[in-house]
Amino acid sequence: MAIQIVMDRTGESRHPFNPDETRELAKAERRFYALTDGGSASAVRTGLGQVSQIQCFDPTAEETTVFPRLVGG
């Protein structure tokens, strides 16, 4: 089971999906690109305490986190 963690102003929402299920994988990919095309950044966990920023959907990632665009003040 994989998960997408989407951060926002109120905290986070978690979207688990089974990458072996075509519909669930397609939905996760659509969510990823809807968020990143809107300006959000994304990262995957690559090891204990390590992350790597990604630009493209990775169907093999166990955990992907999407962060909203930072707004300065």
PDB file with one MODEL, atoms N, CA, C and O in Angstrom:
MODEL        1
ATOM      1  N   MET A   1       0.845  -1.168   0.000  1.00  0.00           N
ATOM      2  CA  MET A   1       0.000   0.000   0.000  1.00  0.00           C
ATOM      3  C   MET A   1       0.894   1.235   0.000  1.00  0.00           C
ATOM      4  O   MET A   1       1.811   1.343   0.814  1.00  0.00           O
ATOM      5  N   ALA A   2       0.631   2.146  -0.894  1.00  0.00           N
ATOM      6  CA  ALA A   2       1.358   3.413  -0.992  1.00  0.00           C
ATOM      7  C   ALA A   2       0.463   4.522  -0.443  1.00  0.00           C
ATOM      8  O   ALA A   2      -0.736   4.324  -0.242  1.00  0.00           O
ATOM      9  N   ILE A   3       1.059   5.687  -0.205  1.00  0.00           N
ATOM     10  CA  ILE A   3       0.277   6.797   0.332  1.00  0.00           C
ATOM     11  C   ILE A   3       0.789   8.124  -0.232  1.00  0.00           C
ATOM     12  O   ILE A   3       1.988   8.322  -0.428  1.00  0.00           O
ATOM     13  N   GLN A   4      -0.154   9.012  -0.482  1.00  0.00           N
ATOM     14  CA  GLN A   4       0.161  10.391  -0.820  1.00  0.00           C
ATOM     15  C   GLN A   4      -0.283  11.239   0.366  1.00  0.00           C
ATOM     16  O   GLN A   4      -1.419  11.144   0.832  1.00  0.00           O
ATOM     17  N   ILE A   5       0.633  12.060   0.838  1.00  0.00           N
ATOM     18  CA  ILE A   5       0.333  12.969   1.943  1.00  0.00           C
ATOM     19  C   ILE A   5       0.291  14.369   1.353  1.00  0.00           C
ATOM     20  O   ILE A   5       1.281  14.849   0.802  1.00  0.00           O
ATOM     21  N   VAL A   6      -0.852  15.016   1.469  1.00  0.00           N
ATOM     22  CA  VAL A   6      -1.043  16.336   0.893  1.00  0.00           C
ATOM     23  C   VAL A   6      -1.134  17.347   2.032  1.00  0.00           C
ATOM     24  O   VAL A   6      -2.067  17.316   2.833  1.00  0.00           O
ATOM     25  N   MET A   7      -0.150  18.242   2.091  1.00  0.00           N
ATOM     26  CA  MET A   7      -0.110  19.265   3.121  1.00  0.00           C
ATOM     27  C   MET A   7      -0.926  20.476   2.666  1.00  0.00           C
ATOM     28  O   MET A   7      -0.957  20.798   1.478  1.00  0.00           O
ATOM     29  N   ASP A   8      -1.585  21.148   3.616  1.00  0.00           N
ATOM     30  CA  ASP A   8      -2.290  22.390   3.322  1.00  0.00           C
ATOM     31  C   ASP A   8      -2.316  23.260   4.574  1.00  0.00           C
ATOM     32  O   ASP A   8      -1.700  22.914   5.582  1.00  0.00           O
ATOM     33  N   ARG A   9      -3.013  24.364   4.518  1.00  0.00           N
ATOM     34  CA  ARG A   9      -3.032  25.309   5.642  1.00  0.00           C
ATOM     35  C   ARG A   9      -3.588  24.704   6.926  1.00  0.00           C
ATOM     36  O   ARG A   9      -3.242  25.144   8.022  1.00  0.00           O
ATOM     37  N   THR A  10      -4.437  23.710   6.796  1.00  0.00           N
ATOM     38  CA  THR A  10      -5.081  23.133   7.968  1.00  0.00           C
ATOM     39  C   THR A  10      -4.380  21.882   8.483  1.00  0.00           C
ATOM     40  O   THR A  10      -4.795  21.316   9.494  1.00  0.00           O
ATOM     41  N   GLY A  11      -3.347  21.454   7.819  1.00  0.00           N
ATOM     42  CA  GLY A  11      -2.640  20.244   8.235  1.00  0.00           C
ATOM     43  C   GLY A  11      -2.326  19.371   7.042  1.00  0.00           C
ATOM     44  O   GLY A  11      -1.617  19.782   6.124  1.00  0.00           O
ATOM     45  N   GLU A  12      -2.859  18.164   7.061  1.00  0.00           N
ATOM     46  CA  GLU A  12      -2.582  17.218   5.988  1.00  0.00           C
ATOM     47  C   GLU A  12      -3.779  16.316   5.729  1.00  0.00           C
ATOM     48  O   GLU A  12      -4.633  16.113   6.592  1.00  0.00           O
ATOM     49  N   SER A  13      -3.812  15.790   4.531  1.00  0.00           N
ATOM     50  CA  SER A  13      -4.768  14.732   4.225  1.00  0.00           C
ATOM     51  C   SER A  13      -3.961  13.577   3.642  1.00  0.00           C
ATOM     52  O   SER A  13      -2.985  13.781   2.920  1.00  0.00           O
ATOM     53  N   ARG A  14      -4.385  12.375   3.969  1.00  0.00           N
ATOM     54  CA  ARG A  14      -3.671  11.172   3.532  1.00  0.00           C
ATOM     55  C   ARG A  14      -4.547  10.408   2.551  1.00  0.00           C
ATOM     56  O   ARG A  14      -5.742  10.209   2.769  1.00  0.00           O
ATOM     57  N   HIS A  15      -3.910   9.985   1.460  1.00  0.00           N
ATOM     58  CA  HIS A  15      -4.621   9.288   0.396  1.00  0.00           C
ATOM     59  C   HIS A  15      -3.898   7.973   0.088  1.00  0.00           C
ATOM     60  O   HIS A  15      -3.018   7.931  -0.772  1.00  0.00           O
ATOM     61  N   PRO A  16      -4.275   6.896   0.798  1.00  0.00           N
ATOM     62  CA  PRO A  16      -3.644   5.606   0.515  1.00  0.00           C
ATOM     63  C   PRO A  16      -4.178   5.039  -0.802  1.00  0.00           C
ATOM     64  O   PRO A  16      -5.328   5.277  -1.173  1.00  0.00           O
ATOM     65  N   PHE A  17      -3.330   4.291  -1.497  1.00  0.00           N
ATOM     66  CA  PHE A  17      -3.753   3.635  -2.729  1.00  0.00           C
ATOM     67  C   PHE A  17      -2.908   2.395  -2.967  1.00  0.00           C
ATOM     68  O   PHE A  17      -1.763   2.306  -2.524  1.00  0.00           O
ATOM     69  N   ASN A  18      -3.492   1.451  -3.670  1.00  0.00           N
ATOM     70  CA  ASN A  18      -2.798   0.213  -4.028  1.00  0.00           C
ATOM     71  C   ASN A  18      -2.231   0.395  -5.435  1.00  0.00           C
ATOM     72  O   ASN A  18      -2.999   0.489  -6.393  1.00  0.00           O
ATOM     73  N   PRO A  19      -0.896   0.448  -5.585  1.00  0.00           N
ATOM     74  CA  PRO A  19      -0.312   0.658  -6.904  1.00  0.00           C
ATOM     75  C   PRO A  19      -0.554  -0.496  -7.875  1.00  0.00           C
ATOM     76  O   PRO A  19      -0.306  -0.361  -9.074  1.00  0.00           O
ATOM     77  N   ASP A  20      -1.035  -1.621  -7.366  1.00  0.00           N
ATOM     78  CA  ASP A  20      -1.341  -2.759  -8.234  1.00  0.00           C
ATOM     79  C   ASP A  20      -2.750  -2.677  -8.822  1.00  0.00           C
ATOM     80  O   ASP A  20      -3.103  -3.454  -9.708  1.00  0.00           O
ATOM     81  N   GLU A  21      -3.556  -1.729  -8.323  1.00  0.00           N
ATOM     82  CA  GLU A  21      -4.912  -1.520  -8.808  1.00  0.00           C
ATOM     83  C   GLU A  21      -4.917  -0.358  -9.801  1.00  0.00           C
ATOM     84  O   GLU A  21      -4.615   0.776  -9.429  1.00  0.00           O
ATOM     85  N   THR A  22      -5.251  -0.629 -11.036  1.00  0.00           N
ATOM     86  CA  THR A  22      -5.172   0.350 -12.112  1.00  0.00           C
ATOM     87  C   THR A  22      -5.945   1.624 -11.808  1.00  0.00           C
ATOM     88  O   THR A  22      -5.426   2.721 -12.013  1.00  0.00           O
ATOM     89  N   ARG A  23      -7.164   1.500 -11.328  1.00  0.00           N
ATOM     90  CA  ARG A  23      -7.988   2.685 -11.045  1.00  0.00           C
ATOM     91  C   ARG A  23      -7.407   3.538  -9.927  1.00  0.00           C
ATOM     92  O   ARG A  23      -7.365   4.764 -10.027  1.00  0.00           O
ATOM     93  N   GLU A  24      -6.963   2.882  -8.867  1.00  0.00           N
ATOM     94  CA  GLU A  24      -6.392   3.611  -7.742  1.00  0.00           C
ATOM     95  C   GLU A  24      -5.101   4.313  -8.157  1.00  0.00           C
ATOM     96  O   GLU A  24      -4.860   5.455  -7.766  1.00  0.00           O
ATOM     97  N   LEU A  25      -4.282   3.640  -8.937  1.00  0.00           N
ATOM     98  CA  LEU A  25      -3.031   4.232  -9.413  1.00  0.00           C
ATOM     99  C   LEU A  25      -3.303   5.439 -10.305  1.00  0.00           C
ATOM    100  O   LEU A  25      -2.639   6.467 -10.179  1.00  0.00           O
ATOM    101  N   ALA A  26      -4.275   5.317 -11.201  1.00  0.00           N
ATOM    102  CA  ALA A  26      -4.629   6.431 -12.092  1.00  0.00           C
ATOM    103  C   ALA A  26      -5.150   7.624 -11.290  1.00  0.00           C
ATOM    104  O   ALA A  26      -4.832   8.770 -11.609  1.00  0.00           O
ATOM    105  N   LYS A  27      -5.943   7.364 -10.258  1.00  0.00           N
ATOM    106  CA  LYS A  27      -6.473   8.441  -9.421  1.00  0.00           C
ATOM    107  C   LYS A  27      -5.341   9.148  -8.673  1.00  0.00           C
ATOM    108  O   LYS A  27      -5.336  10.374  -8.562  1.00  0.00           O
ATOM    109  N   ALA A  28      -4.388   8.373  -8.163  1.00  0.00           N
ATOM    110  CA  ALA A  28      -3.243   8.953  -7.464  1.00  0.00           C
ATOM    111  C   ALA A  28      -2.401   9.794  -8.419  1.00  0.00           C
ATOM    112  O   ALA A  28      -1.924  10.865  -8.043  1.00  0.00           O
ATOM    113  N   GLU A  29      -2.216   9.324  -9.636  1.00  0.00           N
ATOM    114  CA  GLU A  29      -1.445  10.077 -10.616  1.00  0.00           C
ATOM    115  C   GLU A  29      -2.148  11.385 -10.989  1.00  0.00           C
ATOM    116  O   GLU A  29      -1.500  12.426 -11.103  1.00  0.00           O
ATOM    117  N   ARG A  30      -3.463  11.334 -11.177  1.00  0.00           N
ATOM    118  CA  ARG A  30      -4.225  12.555 -11.483  1.00  0.00           C
ATOM    119  C   ARG A  30      -4.115  13.554 -10.334  1.00  0.00           C
ATOM    120  O   ARG A  30      -3.932  14.749 -10.568  1.00  0.00           O
ATOM    121  N   ARG A  31      -4.226  13.072  -9.093  1.00  0.00           N
ATOM    122  CA  ARG A  31      -4.121  13.955  -7.922  1.00  0.00           C
ATOM    123  C   ARG A  31      -2.733  14.597  -7.892  1.00  0.00           C
ATOM    124  O   ARG A  31      -2.610  15.801  -7.669  1.00  0.00           O
ATOM    125  N   PHE A  32      -1.691  13.798  -8.117  1.00  0.00           N
ATOM    126  CA  PHE A  32      -0.323  14.309  -8.101  1.00  0.00           C
ATOM    127  C   PHE A  32      -0.158  15.451  -9.101  1.00  0.00           C
ATOM    128  O   PHE A  32       0.327  16.525  -8.745  1.00  0.00           O
ATOM    129  N   TYR A  33      -0.561  15.220 -10.349  1.00  0.00           N
ATOM    130  CA  TYR A  33      -0.365  16.246 -11.375  1.00  0.00           C
ATOM    131  C   TYR A  33      -1.298  17.446 -11.192  1.00  0.00           C
ATOM    132  O   TYR A  33      -0.925  18.562 -11.553  1.00  0.00           O
ATOM    133  N   ALA A  34      -2.475  17.251 -10.654  1.00  0.00           N
ATOM    134  CA  ALA A  34      -3.359  18.383 -10.378  1.00  0.00           C
ATOM    135  C   ALA A  34      -2.708  19.310  -9.356  1.00  0.00           C
ATOM    136  O   ALA A  34      -2.789  20.533  -9.477  1.00  0.00           O
ATOM    137  N   LEU A  35      -2.069  18.729  -8.362  1.00  0.00           N
ATOM    138  CA  LEU A  35      -1.417  19.528  -7.323  1.00  0.00           C
ATOM    139  C   LEU A  35      -0.115  20.148  -7.814  1.00  0.00           C
ATOM    140  O   LEU A  35       0.112  21.341  -7.610  1.00  0.00           O
ATOM    141  N   THR A  36       0.736  19.367  -8.454  1.00  0.00           N
ATOM    142  CA  THR A  36       2.033  19.900  -8.882  1.00  0.00           C
ATOM    143  C   THR A  36       1.896  20.859 -10.059  1.00  0.00           C
ATOM    144  O   THR A  36       2.663  21.816 -10.161  1.00  0.00           O
ATOM    145  N   ASP A  37       0.937  20.624 -10.945  1.00  0.00           N
ATOM    146  CA  ASP A  37       0.709  21.585 -12.031  1.00  0.00           C
ATOM    147  C   ASP A  37       0.201  22.912 -11.481  1.00  0.00           C
ATOM    148  O   ASP A  37       0.351  23.954 -12.118  1.00  0.00           O
ATOM    149  N   GLY A  38      -0.397  22.868 -10.300  1.00  0.00           N
ATOM    150  CA  GLY A  38      -0.880  24.078  -9.647  1.00  0.00           C
ATOM    151  C   GLY A  38       0.189  24.796  -8.838  1.00  0.00           C
ATOM    152  O   GLY A  38      -0.094  25.814  -8.205  1.00  0.00           O
ATOM    153  N   GLY A  39       1.416  24.279  -8.850  1.00  0.00           N
ATOM    154  CA  GLY A  39       2.514  24.955  -8.181  1.00  0.00           C
ATOM    155  C   GLY A  39       3.050  24.279  -6.932  1.00  0.00           C
ATOM    156  O   GLY A  39       4.026  24.756  -6.352  1.00  0.00           O
ATOM    157  N   SER A  40       2.445  23.191  -6.504  1.00  0.00           N
ATOM    158  CA  SER A  40       2.930  22.500  -5.310  1.00  0.00           C
ATOM    159  C   SER A  40       4.222  21.749  -5.616  1.00  0.00           C
ATOM    160  O   SER A  40       4.468  21.353  -6.755  1.00  0.00           O
ATOM    161  N   ALA A  41       5.040  21.561  -4.589  1.00  0.00           N
ATOM    162  CA  ALA A  41       6.266  20.774  -4.697  1.00  0.00           C
ATOM    163  C   ALA A  41       5.995  19.386  -4.134  1.00  0.00           C
ATOM    164  O   ALA A  41       5.092  19.205  -3.317  1.00  0.00           O
ATOM    165  N   SER A  42       6.776  18.416  -4.572  1.00  0.00           N
ATOM    166  CA  SER A  42       6.566  17.052  -4.090  1.00  0.00           C
ATOM    167  C   SER A  42       7.895  16.389  -3.776  1.00  0.00           C
ATOM    168  O   SER A  42       8.929  16.724  -4.354  1.00  0.00           O
ATOM    169  N   ALA A  43       7.848  15.444  -2.852  1.00  0.00           N
ATOM    170  CA  ALA A  43       9.049  14.719  -2.447  1.00  0.00           C
ATOM    171  C   ALA A  43       8.674  13.289  -2.078  1.00  0.00           C
ATOM    172  O   ALA A  43       7.543  13.003  -1.684  1.00  0.00           O
ATOM    173  N   VAL A  44       9.649  12.405  -2.215  1.00  0.00           N
ATOM    174  CA  VAL A  44       9.470  11.009  -1.808  1.00  0.00           C
ATOM    175  C   VAL A  44      10.505  10.672  -0.741  1.00  0.00           C
ATOM    176  O   VAL A  44      11.601  11.233  -0.714  1.00  0.00           O
ATOM    177  N   ARG A  45      10.136   9.757   0.122  1.00  0.00           N
ATOM    178  CA  ARG A  45      11.065   9.280   1.145  1.00  0.00           C
ATOM    179  C   ARG A  45      12.002   8.275   0.472  1.00  0.00           C
ATOM    180  O   ARG A  45      11.553   7.315  -0.155  1.00  0.00           O
ATOM    181  N   THR A  46      13.308   8.511   0.611  1.00  0.00           N
ATOM    182  CA  THR A  46      14.291   7.630  -0.026  1.00  0.00           C
ATOM    183  C   THR A  46      15.036   6.761   0.972  1.00  0.00           C
ATOM    184  O   THR A  46      15.751   5.836   0.584  1.00  0.00           O
ATOM    185  N   GLY A  47      14.875   7.048   2.231  1.00  0.00           N
ATOM    186  CA  GLY A  47      15.530   6.281   3.282  1.00  0.00           C
ATOM    187  C   GLY A  47      15.166   6.874   4.620  1.00  0.00           C
ATOM    188  O   GLY A  47      14.412   7.844   4.695  1.00  0.00           O
ATOM    189  N   LEU A  48      15.692   6.304   5.660  1.00  0.00           N
ATOM    190  CA  LEU A  48      15.400   6.773   7.005  1.00  0.00           C
ATOM    191  C   LEU A  48      15.879   8.217   7.156  1.00  0.00           C
ATOM    192  O   LEU A  48      17.082   8.477   7.147  1.00  0.00           O
ATOM    193  N   GLY A  49      14.948   9.144   7.293  1.00  0.00           N
ATOM    194  CA  GLY A  49      15.270  10.551   7.453  1.00  0.00           C
ATOM    195  C   GLY A  49      15.748  11.236   6.185  1.00  0.00           C
ATOM    196  O   GLY A  49      16.296  12.337   6.251  1.00  0.00           O
ATOM    197  N   GLN A  50      15.548  10.603   5.022  1.00  0.00           N
ATOM    198  CA  GLN A  50      16.003  11.175   3.766  1.00  0.00           C
ATOM    199  C   GLN A  50      14.839  11.325   2.797  1.00  0.00           C
ATOM    200  O   GLN A  50      13.986  10.444   2.695  1.00  0.00           O
ATOM    201  N   VAL A  51      14.810  12.446   2.090  1.00  0.00           N
ATOM    202  CA  VAL A  51      13.790  12.692   1.073  1.00  0.00           C
ATOM    203  C   VAL A  51      14.455  13.231  -0.178  1.00  0.00           C
ATOM    204  O   VAL A  51      15.576  13.738  -0.135  1.00  0.00           O
ATOM    205  N   SER A  52      13.753  13.114  -1.286  1.00  0.00           N
ATOM    206  CA  SER A  52      14.244  13.628  -2.552  1.00  0.00           C
ATOM    207  C   SER A  52      13.083  14.291  -3.279  1.00  0.00           C
ATOM    208  O   SER A  52      12.000  13.716  -3.384  1.00  0.00           O
ATOM    209  N   GLN A  53      13.311  15.503  -3.781  1.00  0.00           N
ATOM    210  CA  GLN A  53      12.260  16.191  -4.526  1.00  0.00           C
ATOM    211  C   GLN A  53      12.056  15.493  -5.865  1.00  0.00           C
ATOM    212  O   GLN A  53      13.015  15.048  -6.496  1.00  0.00           O
ATOM    213  N   ILE A  54      10.794  15.399  -6.294  1.00  0.00           N
ATOM    214  CA  ILE A  54      10.480  14.784  -7.583  1.00  0.00           C
ATOM    215  C   ILE A  54       9.627  15.738  -8.409  1.00  0.00           C
ATOM    216  O   ILE A  54       8.910  16.580  -7.870  1.00  0.00           O
ATOM    217  N   GLN A  55       9.718  15.592  -9.716  1.00  0.00           N
ATOM    218  CA  GLN A  55       8.945  16.401 -10.653  1.00  0.00           C
ATOM    219  C   GLN A  55       7.860  15.571 -11.338  1.00  0.00           C
ATOM    220  O   GLN A  55       6.869  16.117 -11.824  1.00  0.00           O
ATOM    221  N   CYS A  56       8.051  14.250 -11.374  1.00  0.00           N
ATOM    222  CA  CYS A  56       7.127  13.340 -12.069  1.00  0.00           C
ATOM    223  C   CYS A  56       6.571  12.319 -11.084  1.00  0.00           C
ATOM    224  O   CYS A  56       7.230  11.952 -10.110  1.00  0.00           O
ATOM    225  N   PHE A  57       5.363  11.874 -11.349  1.00  0.00           N
ATOM    226  CA  PHE A  57       4.717  10.862 -10.525  1.00  0.00           C
ATOM    227  C   PHE A  57       5.550   9.581 -10.525  1.00  0.00           C
ATOM    228  O   PHE A  57       5.957   9.107 -11.586  1.00  0.00           O
ATOM    229  N   ASP A  58       5.804   9.022  -9.349  1.00  0.00           N
ATOM    230  CA  ASP A  58       6.553   7.778  -9.208  1.00  0.00           C
ATOM    231  C   ASP A  58       5.627   6.708  -8.646  1.00  0.00           C
ATOM    232  O   ASP A  58       5.352   6.708  -7.446  1.00  0.00           O
ATOM    233  N   PRO A  59       5.138   5.793  -9.487  1.00  0.00           N
ATOM    234  CA  PRO A  59       4.201   4.783  -9.019  1.00  0.00           C
ATOM    235  C   PRO A  59       4.829   3.767  -8.064  1.00  0.00           C
ATOM    236  O   PRO A  59       4.109   2.999  -7.426  1.00  0.00           O
ATOM    237  N   THR A  60       6.162   3.752  -7.955  1.00  0.00           N
ATOM    238  CA  THR A  60       6.827   2.791  -7.072  1.00  0.00           C
ATOM    239  C   THR A  60       7.110   3.378  -5.686  1.00  0.00           C
ATOM    240  O   THR A  60       7.520   2.651  -4.782  1.00  0.00           O
ATOM    241  N   ALA A  61       6.895   4.680  -5.513  1.00  0.00           N
ATOM    242  CA  ALA A  61       7.171   5.322  -4.219  1.00  0.00           C
ATOM    243  C   ALA A  61       6.160   4.867  -3.176  1.00  0.00           C
ATOM    244  O   ALA A  61       4.957   4.845  -3.433  1.00  0.00           O
ATOM    245  N   GLU A  62       6.652   4.506  -2.011  1.00  0.00           N
ATOM    246  CA  GLU A  62       5.752   4.096  -0.935  1.00  0.00           C
ATOM    247  C   GLU A  62       5.086   5.294  -0.274  1.00  0.00           C
ATOM    248  O   GLU A  62       3.954   5.197   0.201  1.00  0.00           O
ATOM    249  N   GLU A  63       5.793   6.431  -0.242  1.00  0.00           N
ATOM    250  CA  GLU A  63       5.254   7.627   0.404  1.00  0.00           C
ATOM    251  C   GLU A  63       5.659   8.863  -0.390  1.00  0.00           C
ATOM    252  O   GLU A  63       6.845   9.130  -0.585  1.00  0.00           O
ATOM    253  N   THR A  64       4.668   9.606  -0.839  1.00  0.00           N
ATOM    254  CA  THR A  64       4.902  10.871  -1.543  1.00  0.00           C
ATOM    255  C   THR A  64       4.218  11.980  -0.750  1.00  0.00           C
ATOM    256  O   THR A  64       3.057  11.860  -0.357  1.00  0.00           O
ATOM    257  N   THR A  65       4.957  13.054  -0.526  1.00  0.00           N
ATOM    258  CA  THR A  65       4.380  14.206   0.176  1.00  0.00           C
ATOM    259  C   THR A  65       4.330  15.384  -0.776  1.00  0.00           C
ATOM    260  O   THR A  65       5.297  15.666  -1.483  1.00  0.00           O
ATOM    261  N   VAL A  66       3.201  16.068  -0.788  1.00  0.00           N
ATOM    262  CA  VAL A  66       3.012  17.229  -1.657  1.00  0.00           C
ATOM    263  C   VAL A  66       2.823  18.451  -0.760  1.00  0.00           C
ATOM    264  O   VAL A  66       1.972  18.465   0.129  1.00  0.00           O
ATOM    265  N   PHE A  67       3.646  19.485  -1.020  1.00  0.00           N
ATOM    266  CA  PHE A  67       3.636  20.717  -0.231  1.00  0.00           C
ATOM    267  C   PHE A  67       3.085  21.862  -1.072  1.00  0.00           C
ATOM    268  O   PHE A  67       3.441  21.986  -2.244  1.00  0.00           O
ATOM    269  N   PRO A  68       2.225  22.699  -0.499  1.00  0.00           N
ATOM    270  CA  PRO A  68       1.723  23.842  -1.267  1.00  0.00           C
ATOM    271  C   PRO A  68       2.815  24.862  -1.515  1.00  0.00           C
ATOM    272  O   PRO A  68       3.833  24.889  -0.823  1.00  0.00           O
ATOM    273  N   ARG A  69       2.593  25.684  -2.491  1.00  0.00           N
ATOM    274  CA  ARG A  69       3.519  26.776  -2.806  1.00  0.00           C
ATOM    275  C   ARG A  69       3.613  27.695  -1.594  1.00  0.00           C
ATOM    276  O   ARG A  69       2.597  28.044  -0.994  1.00  0.00           O
ATOM    277  N   LEU A  70       4.820  28.082  -1.240  1.00  0.00           N
ATOM    278  CA  LEU A  70       5.019  29.006  -0.120  1.00  0.00           C
ATOM    279  C   LEU A  70       4.712  30.425  -0.576  1.00  0.00           C
ATOM    280  O   LEU A  70       5.088  30.835  -1.675  1.00  0.00           O
ATOM    281  N   VAL A  71       4.032  31.161   0.275  1.00  0.00           N
ATOM    282  CA  VAL A  71       3.688  32.543  -0.023  1.00  0.00           C
ATOM    283  C   VAL A  71       4.379  33.428   0.974  1.00  0.00           C
ATOM    284  O   VAL A  71       4.192  33.286   2.182  1.00  0.00           O
ATOM    285  N   GLY A  72       5.178  34.342   0.471  1.00  0.00           N
ATOM    286  CA  GLY A  72       5.904  35.257   1.352  1.00  0.00           C
ATOM    287  C   GLY A  72       5.032  36.414   1.793  1.00  0.00           C
ATOM    288  O   GLY A  72       3.992  36.679   1.192  1.00  0.00           O
ATOM    289  N   GLY A  73       5.448  37.091   2.825  1.00  0.00           N
ATOM    290  CA  GLY A  73       4.648  38.178   3.325  1.00  0.00           C
ATOM    291  C   GLY A  73       5.389  39.377   3.484  1.00  0.00           C
ATOM    292  O   GLY A  73       4.837  40.394   3.904  1.00  0.00           O
TER     293      GLY A  73
ENDMDL
END
